[in-house]
Amino acid sequence: MDDSSNIEKPFTEKENEVMESLIKAHGSYIELERTHPSDLGDWLFHIHALQNILSMRILQRDYPQYFFTKKS
């Protein structure tokens, strides 16, 4: 692990903004009326996928030798 890792603040400022936006979107979404039985399950699956993608950035940054990063 390099010196830039920080357990208390694992996200960069911009990553934290994205995570906070996801949390806010989730809070707003769950207040909506359900229009299909699968709505909430689908929402939860995909919001967790987005959070996982964002969290993977921490591993890529702190452990680049194990978690490959390819910049386009």
N, CA, C and O atoms as CSV, one atom per row, in Angstrom:
chain,resi,resn,atom,element,x,y,z
A,1,MET,N,N,0.855,-1.183,0.000
A,1,MET,CA,C,0.000,0.000,0.000
A,1,MET,C,C,0.893,1.236,0.000
A,1,MET,O,O,1.893,1.293,0.716
A,2,ASP,N,N,0.523,2.214,-0.803
A,2,ASP,CA,C,1.334,3.422,-0.842
A,2,ASP,C,C,0.865,4.417,0.216
A,2,ASP,O,O,-0.131,4.184,0.901
A,3,ASP,N,N,1.584,5.513,0.342
A,3,ASP,CA,C,1.288,6.502,1.376
A,3,ASP,C,C,0.004,7.280,1.135
A,3,ASP,O,O,-0.474,7.962,2.041
A,4,SER,N,N,-0.569,7.196,-0.073
A,4,SER,CA,C,-1.760,7.985,-0.379
A,4,SER,C,C,-3.041,7.358,0.153
A,4,SER,O,O,-4.084,8.012,0.173
A,5,SER,N,N,-2.978,6.090,0.589
A,5,SER,CA,C,-4.209,5.461,1.085
A,5,SER,C,C,-4.589,6.057,2.433
A,5,SER,O,O,-3.737,6.428,3.241
A,6,ASN,N,N,-5.893,6.135,2.644
A,6,ASN,CA,C,-6.397,6.710,3.876
A,6,ASN,C,C,-7.672,5.973,4.247
A,6,ASN,O,O,-8.700,6.140,3.591
A,7,ILE,N,N,-7.613,5.163,5.286
A,7,ILE,CA,C,-8.755,4.344,5.668
A,7,ILE,C,C,-9.955,5.204,6.050
A,7,ILE,O,O,-11.092,4.840,5.753
A,8,GLU,N,N,-9.722,6.317,6.689
A,8,GLU,CA,C,-10.836,7.153,7.119
A,8,GLU,C,C,-11.506,7.876,5.966
A,8,GLU,O,O,-12.708,8.136,6.025
A,9,LYS,N,N,-10.764,8.205,4.922
A,9,LYS,CA,C,-11.311,8.891,3.750
A,9,LYS,C,C,-10.814,8.164,2.510
A,9,LYS,O,O,-9.878,8.611,1.847
A,10,PRO,N,N,-11.453,7.035,2.204
A,10,PRO,CA,C,-10.943,6.225,1.094
A,10,PRO,C,C,-11.203,6.821,-0.278
A,10,PRO,O,O,-10.462,6.536,-1.218
A,11,PHE,N,N,-12.244,7.645,-0.418
A,11,PHE,CA,C,-12.592,8.215,-1.713
A,11,PHE,C,C,-11.901,9.554,-1.932
A,11,PHE,O,O,-11.640,10.300,-0.988
A,12,THR,N,N,-11.610,9.842,-3.195
A,12,THR,CA,C,-11.169,11.197,-3.531
A,12,THR,C,C,-12.378,12.112,-3.342
A,12,THR,O,O,-13.495,11.637,-3.138
A,13,GLU,N,N,-12.156,13.393,-3.408
A,13,GLU,CA,C,-13.263,14.344,-3.252
A,13,GLU,C,C,-14.350,14.102,-4.314
A,13,GLU,O,O,-15.540,14.092,-3.999
A,14,LYS,N,N,-13.933,13.909,-5.565
A,14,LYS,CA,C,-14.894,13.691,-6.652
A,14,LYS,C,C,-15.620,12.347,-6.489
A,14,LYS,O,O,-16.827,12.267,-6.716
A,15,GLU,N,N,-14.896,11.302,-6.099
A,15,GLU,CA,C,-15.523,10.001,-5.861
A,15,GLU,C,C,-16.545,10.100,-4.736
A,15,GLU,O,O,-17.618,9.503,-4.811
A,16,ASN,N,N,-16.215,10.846,-3.706
A,16,ASN,CA,C,-17.136,11.026,-2.593
A,16,ASN,C,C,-18.406,11.746,-3.062
A,16,ASN,O,O,-19.508,11.413,-2.626
A,17,GLU,N,N,-18.247,12.730,-3.949
A,17,GLU,CA,C,-19.422,13.419,-4.506
A,17,GLU,C,C,-20.321,12.432,-5.242
A,17,GLU,O,O,-21.544,12.480,-5.110
A,18,VAL,N,N,-19.713,11.541,-6.015
A,18,VAL,CA,C,-20.488,10.540,-6.752
A,18,VAL,C,C,-21.205,9.612,-5.774
A,18,VAL,O,O,-22.391,9.336,-5.948
A,19,MET,N,N,-20.501,9.128,-4.748
A,19,MET,CA,C,-21.121,8.228,-3.776
A,19,MET,C,C,-22.268,8.924,-3.050
A,19,MET,O,O,-23.326,8.326,-2.851
A,20,GLU,N,N,-22.072,10.166,-2.657
A,20,GLU,CA,C,-23.142,10.914,-1.997
A,20,GLU,C,C,-24.340,11.091,-2.933
A,20,GLU,O,O,-25.488,11.053,-2.489
A,21,SER,N,N,-24.074,11.282,-4.215
A,21,SER,CA,C,-25.169,11.391,-5.189
A,21,SER,C,C,-25.937,10.078,-5.301
A,21,SER,O,O,-27.165,10.082,-5.398
A,22,LEU,N,N,-25.222,8.962,-5.287
A,22,LEU,CA,C,-25.889,7.654,-5.324
A,22,LEU,C,C,-26.762,7.451,-4.087
A,22,LEU,O,O,-27.887,6.961,-4.184
A,23,ILE,N,N,-26.238,7.830,-2.933
A,23,ILE,CA,C,-26.997,7.699,-1.690
A,23,ILE,C,C,-28.247,8.575,-1.732
A,23,ILE,O,O,-29.329,8.152,-1.327
A,24,LYS,N,N,-28.082,9.801,-2.225
A,24,LYS,CA,C,-29.225,10.710,-2.339
A,24,LYS,C,C,-30.256,10.166,-3.331
A,24,LYS,O,O,-31.459,10.222,-3.074
A,25,ALA,N,N,-29.785,9.642,-4.459
A,25,ALA,CA,C,-30.696,9.064,-5.456
A,25,ALA,C,C,-31.456,7.888,-4.859
A,25,ALA,O,O,-32.653,7.734,-5.101
A,26,HIS,N,N,-30.775,7.067,-4.087
A,26,HIS,CA,C,-31.443,5.924,-3.457
A,26,HIS,C,C,-32.538,6.398,-2.502
A,26,HIS,O,O,-33.653,5.878,-2.517
A,27,GLY,N,N,-32.211,7.378,-1.683
A,27,GLY,CA,C,-33.198,7.911,-0.750
A,27,GLY,C,C,-34.428,8.447,-1.454
A,27,GLY,O,O,-35.551,8.261,-0.986
A,28,SER,N,N,-34.216,9.104,-2.566
A,28,SER,CA,C,-35.342,9.634,-3.339
A,28,SER,C,C,-36.117,8.517,-4.022
A,28,SER,O,O,-37.347,8.543,-4.065
A,29,TYR,N,N,-35.396,7.537,-4.555
A,29,TYR,CA,C,-36.058,6.470,-5.297
A,29,TYR,C,C,-36.988,5.643,-4.409
A,29,TYR,O,O,-38.103,5.309,-4.808
A,30,ILE,N,N,-36.523,5.320,-3.215
A,30,ILE,CA,C,-37.351,4.453,-2.370
A,30,ILE,C,C,-38.636,5.138,-1.903
A,30,ILE,O,O,-39.538,4.476,-1.389
A,31,GLU,N,N,-38.725,6.439,-2.076
A,31,GLU,CA,C,-39.959,7.155,-1.747
A,31,GLU,C,C,-40.991,7.081,-2.873
A,31,GLU,O,O,-42.158,7.415,-2.671
A,32,LEU,N,N,-40.556,6.641,-4.064
A,32,LEU,CA,C,-41.478,6.545,-5.196
A,32,LEU,C,C,-42.445,5.377,-5.016
A,32,LEU,O,O,-42.121,4.368,-4.391
A,33,GLU,N,N,-43.627,5.541,-5.575
A,33,GLU,CA,C,-44.596,4.457,-5.589
A,33,GLU,C,C,-44.083,3.342,-6.497
A,33,GLU,O,O,-43.559,3.615,-7.577
A,34,ARG,N,N,-44.228,2.112,-6.076
A,34,ARG,CA,C,-43.815,0.973,-6.894
A,34,ARG,C,C,-44.798,0.790,-8.035
A,34,ARG,O,O,-46.011,0.859,-7.836
A,35,THR,N,N,-44.279,0.558,-9.221
A,35,THR,CA,C,-45.127,0.325,-10.387
A,35,THR,C,C,-44.965,-1.087,-10.927
A,35,THR,O,O,-45.661,-1.484,-11.862
A,36,HIS,N,N,-44.045,-1.845,-10.338
A,36,HIS,CA,C,-43.811,-3.220,-10.762
A,36,HIS,C,C,-43.200,-3.977,-9.587
A,36,HIS,O,O,-42.408,-3.409,-8.834
A,37,PRO,N,N,-43.555,-5.250,-9.419
A,37,PRO,CA,C,-43.026,-6.020,-8.279
A,37,PRO,C,C,-41.503,-6.116,-8.244
A,37,PRO,O,O,-40.920,-6.284,-7.173
A,38,SER,N,N,-40.866,-6.014,-9.383
A,38,SER,CA,C,-39.403,-6.140,-9.439
A,38,SER,C,C,-38.670,-4.816,-9.263
A,38,SER,O,O,-37.442,-4.800,-9.184
A,39,ASP,N,N,-39.395,-3.721,-9.201
A,39,ASP,CA,C,-38.757,-2.395,-9.153
A,39,ASP,C,C,-37.682,-2.290,-8.076
A,39,ASP,O,O,-36.537,-1.952,-8.373
A,40,LEU,N,N,-38.039,-2.573,-6.848
A,40,LEU,CA,C,-37.089,-2.363,-5.753
A,40,LEU,C,C,-35.903,-3.308,-5.855
A,40,LEU,O,O,-34.763,-2.889,-5.659
A,41,GLY,N,N,-36.153,-4.568,-6.156
A,41,GLY,CA,C,-35.046,-5.519,-6.298
A,41,GLY,C,C,-34.087,-5.130,-7.402
A,41,GLY,O,O,-32.870,-5.197,-7.232
A,42,ASP,N,N,-34.642,-4.720,-8.545
A,42,ASP,CA,C,-33.802,-4.269,-9.656
A,42,ASP,C,C,-33.002,-3.029,-9.262
A,42,ASP,O,O,-31.808,-2.926,-9.544
A,43,TRP,N,N,-33.676,-2.100,-8.613
A,43,TRP,CA,C,-33.005,-0.872,-8.171
A,43,TRP,C,C,-31.841,-1.200,-7.239
A,43,TRP,O,O,-30.731,-0.701,-7.426
A,44,LEU,N,N,-32.095,-2.029,-6.247
A,44,LEU,CA,C,-31.057,-2.373,-5.277
A,44,LEU,C,C,-29.872,-3.079,-5.939
A,44,LEU,O,O,-28.716,-2.791,-5.631
A,45,PHE,N,N,-30.169,-3.997,-6.841
A,45,PHE,CA,C,-29.098,-4.703,-7.549
A,45,PHE,C,C,-28.198,-3.710,-8.277
A,45,PHE,O,O,-26.973,-3.797,-8.196
A,46,HIS,N,N,-28.808,-2.774,-8.983
A,46,HIS,CA,C,-28.022,-1.851,-9.801
A,46,HIS,C,C,-27.365,-0.742,-8.995
A,46,HIS,O,O,-26.267,-0.305,-9.339
A,47,ILE,N,N,-28.002,-0.283,-7.941
A,47,ILE,CA,C,-27.344,0.743,-7.110
A,47,ILE,C,C,-26.118,0.130,-6.433
A,47,ILE,O,O,-25.089,0.789,-6.287
A,48,HIS,N,N,-26.233,-1.129,-6.021
A,48,HIS,CA,C,-25.074,-1.805,-5.424
A,48,HIS,C,C,-23.982,-2.025,-6.464
A,48,HIS,O,O,-22.798,-1.928,-6.140
A,49,ALA,N,N,-24.354,-2.316,-7.697
A,49,ALA,CA,C,-23.353,-2.466,-8.759
A,49,ALA,C,C,-22.595,-1.159,-8.964
A,49,ALA,O,O,-21.374,-1.169,-9.118
A,50,LEU,N,N,-23.303,-0.042,-8.966
A,50,LEU,CA,C,-22.647,1.262,-9.118
A,50,LEU,C,C,-21.723,1.550,-7.937
A,50,LEU,O,O,-20.616,2.055,-8.123
A,51,GLN,N,N,-22.173,1.232,-6.728
A,51,GLN,CA,C,-21.326,1.439,-5.552
A,51,GLN,C,C,-20.091,0.536,-5.602
A,51,GLN,O,O,-19.003,0.948,-5.202
A,52,ASN,N,N,-20.258,-0.681,-6.088
A,52,ASN,CA,C,-19.120,-1.593,-6.214
A,52,ASN,C,C,-18.099,-1.075,-7.217
A,52,ASN,O,O,-16.895,-1.155,-6.977
A,53,ILE,N,N,-18.577,-0.543,-8.342
A,53,ILE,CA,C,-17.669,0.018,-9.342
A,53,ILE,C,C,-16.876,1.172,-8.736
A,53,ILE,O,O,-15.664,1.273,-8.928
A,54,LEU,N,N,-17.562,2.029,-8.013
A,54,LEU,CA,C,-16.891,3.165,-7.377
A,54,LEU,C,C,-15.897,2.690,-6.316
A,54,LEU,O,O,-14.787,3.214,-6.224
A,55,SER,N,N,-16.287,1.715,-5.529
A,55,SER,CA,C,-15.405,1.191,-4.481
A,55,SER,C,C,-14.182,0.496,-5.058
A,55,SER,O,O,-13.113,0.518,-4.448
A,56,MET,N,N,-14.325,-0.118,-6.220
A,56,MET,CA,C,-13.196,-0.794,-6.860
A,56,MET,C,C,-12.061,0.184,-7.155
A,56,MET,O,O,-10.897,-0.211,-7.218
A,57,ARG,N,N,-12.396,1.436,-7.332
A,57,ARG,CA,C,-11.362,2.442,-7.586
A,57,ARG,C,C,-10.371,2.530,-6.427
A,57,ARG,O,O,-9.186,2.785,-6.640
A,58,ILE,N,N,-10.849,2.321,-5.214
A,58,ILE,CA,C,-9.972,2.355,-4.043
A,58,ILE,C,C,-8.950,1.226,-4.145
A,58,ILE,O,O,-7.752,1.439,-3.957
A,59,LEU,N,N,-9.442,0.018,-4.448
A,59,LEU,CA,C,-8.533,-1.118,-4.581
A,59,LEU,C,C,-7.549,-0.909,-5.722
A,59,LEU,O,O,-6.366,-1.219,-5.582
A,60,GLN,N,N,-8.019,-0.389,-6.844
A,60,GLN,CA,C,-7.127,-0.135,-7.975
A,60,GLN,C,C,-6.059,0.890,-7.624
A,60,GLN,O,O,-4.912,0.774,-8.057
A,61,ARG,N,N,-6.432,1.880,-6.850
A,61,ARG,CA,C,-5.496,2.936,-6.478
A,61,ARG,C,C,-4.498,2.430,-5.425
A,61,ARG,O,O,-3.299,2.689,-5.528
A,62,ASP,N,N,-4.998,1.712,-4.419
A,62,ASP,CA,C,-4.142,1.290,-3.313
A,62,ASP,C,C,-3.361,0.008,-3.590
A,62,ASP,O,O,-2.304,-0.216,-3.001
A,63,TYR,N,N,-3.879,-0.829,-4.481
A,63,TYR,CA,C,-3.233,-2.105,-4.783
A,63,TYR,C,C,-3.143,-2.328,-6.293
A,63,TYR,O,O,-3.700,-3.300,-6.802
A,64,PRO,N,N,-2.458,-1.453,-7.010
A,64,PRO,CA,C,-2.407,-1.567,-8.479
A,64,PRO,C,C,-1.739,-2.855,-8.949
A,64,PRO,O,O,-1.975,-3.299,-10.073
A,65,GLN,N,N,-0.918,-3.451,-8.113
A,65,GLN,CA,C,-0.260,-4.693,-8.504
A,65,GLN,C,C,-1.239,-5.879,-8.524
A,65,GLN,O,O,-0.948,-6.907,-9.136
A,66,TYR,N,N,-2.384,-5.744,-7.866
A,66,TYR,CA,C,-3.378,-6.814,-7.811
A,66,TYR,C,C,-4.650,-6.497,-8.594
A,66,TYR,O,O,-5.318,-7.406,-9.086
A,67,PHE,N,N,-4.988,-5.219,-8.711
A,67,PHE,CA,C,-6.230,-4.803,-9.357
A,67,PHE,C,C,-5.876,-3.910,-10.541
A,67,PHE,O,O,-5.573,-2.726,-10.390
A,68,PHE,N,N,-5.925,-4.514,-11.714
A,68,PHE,CA,C,-5.495,-3.884,-12.950
A,68,PHE,C,C,-6.326,-2.641,-13.275
A,68,PHE,O,O,-7.544,-2.619,-13.095
A,69,THR,N,N,-5.645,-1.628,-13.751
A,69,THR,CA,C,-6.289,-0.403,-14.217
A,69,THR,C,C,-5.829,-0.151,-15.643
A,69,THR,O,O,-4.633,-0.170,-15.937
A,70,LYS,N,N,-6.780,0.082,-16.513
A,70,LYS,CA,C,-6.466,0.426,-17.895
A,70,LYS,C,C,-7.123,1.754,-18.201
A,70,LYS,O,O,-8.348,1.863,-18.245
A,71,LYS,N,N,-6.306,2.748,-18.408
A,71,LYS,CA,C,-6.818,4.080,-18.722
A,71,LYS,C,C,-6.935,4.221,-20.220
A,71,LYS,O,O,-6.033,3.842,-20.967
A,72,SER,N,N,-8.066,4.775,-20.655
A,72,SER,CA,C,-8.277,4.930,-22.104
A,72,SER,C,C,-7.784,6.260,-22.598
A,72,SER,O,O,-7.885,6.552,-23.790
